[in-house]
């Protein structure tokens, strides 16, 4: 399985060392979860919207689609900040890395049940994907903003001061969740 084919946005990370850490983080998470490439495209990006899963267990929006969409939105946001002459205040590589890794913990939070349906596993119910994601990437010594994006992109970060890159990732993530939730009536 070639991570760069699953997540082509990785090539946008100019810092080679950071790019490799992102690849290794994703490889580790997918391996720990025991997923095949085909199965990755059958993991819904959220379990909170049951209608995302079709009767044949295919999905309307996969975790791969979601991670890529959030990352693409982060890249576009960076470009708008360039237009506003504010991009010097952001680290584009870390913004992209955080976008790619914000949901890395979902690869171990979810599992297949005996029917093939994707469900939250026992550990996921206790730790959730932000905490599990941080555990997965710990050995790679990622920049602080990327680690904060993993642990605090979701509701876990609502009571702390997010770094600027993480604030962008958080908002892009919720732009990819809240409207979809409302479209499906949740």
NORCORDA-V486554 format. One record per pair of residues at least 4 apart in sequence whose ideal C-beta (glycine too) atoms are under 6 Angstrom apart, sorted by the first residue. I is the first residue (numbers start at 1). J is the second residue. If there is no record, write none. Layout:
# NORCORDA-V486554
i=I j=J
i=I j=J
This chain:
# NORCORDA-V486554
i=1 j=37
i=3 j=23
i=3 j=26
i=3 j=27
i=4 j=10
i=6 j=64
i=7 j=100
i=9 j=71
i=10 j=19
i=12 j=96
i=13 j=18
i=13 j=19
i=13 j=93
i=13 j=96
i=13 j=97
i=14 j=93
i=15 j=93
i=18 j=93
i=18 j=97
i=21 j=140
i=21 j=142
i=22 j=97
i=22 j=100
i=25 j=101
i=25 j=104
i=25 j=137
i=25 j=140
i=28 j=136
i=29 j=104
i=29 j=107
i=29 j=136
i=30 j=35
i=30 j=107
i=32 j=108
i=33 j=107
i=33 j=108
i=35 j=39
i=35 j=40
i=40 j=64
i=41 j=62
i=41 j=64
i=42 j=59
i=43 j=62
i=43 j=63
i=43 j=110
i=43 j=118
i=44 j=52
i=44 j=53
i=44 j=59
i=45 j=61
i=45 j=63
i=45 j=66
i=47 j=120
i=49 j=181
i=49 j=184
i=49 j=186
i=51 j=184
i=52 j=59
i=52 j=60
i=52 j=61
i=53 j=59
i=54 j=58
i=57 j=116
i=61 j=65
i=61 j=66
i=63 j=106
i=66 j=176
i=67 j=103
i=69 j=176
i=70 j=99
i=70 j=172
i=70 j=173
i=70 j=176
i=71 j=99
i=71 j=100
i=73 j=172
i=74 j=95
i=74 j=99
i=74 j=168
i=74 j=169
i=74 j=172
i=77 j=168
i=78 j=92
i=78 j=95
i=81 j=86
i=81 j=87
i=81 j=90
i=82 j=87
i=94 j=143
i=94 j=145
i=94 j=146
i=94 j=165
i=95 j=165
i=97 j=146
i=98 j=102
i=98 j=146
i=98 j=149
i=98 j=165
i=98 j=169
i=99 j=169
i=101 j=150
i=102 j=149
i=102 j=153
i=102 j=169
i=104 j=133
i=104 j=136
i=105 j=109
i=105 j=129
i=105 j=132
i=105 j=133
i=106 j=110
i=106 j=129
i=108 j=132
i=109 j=124
i=109 j=129
i=109 j=132
i=110 j=118
i=111 j=121
i=112 j=116
i=113 j=117
i=113 j=119
i=120 j=124
i=120 j=125
i=123 j=127
i=127 j=131
i=127 j=132
i=129 j=133
i=130 j=151
i=130 j=154
i=130 j=156
i=133 j=150
i=134 j=150
i=134 j=151
i=137 j=142
i=142 j=146
i=142 j=147
i=145 j=163
i=145 j=165
i=145 j=166
i=148 j=152
i=148 j=163
i=148 j=166
i=149 j=153
i=149 j=166
i=149 j=169
i=152 j=156
i=152 j=157
i=152 j=160
i=152 j=162
i=153 j=169
i=153 j=170
i=153 j=173
i=157 j=162
i=162 j=166
i=162 j=167
i=174 j=178
i=181 j=186
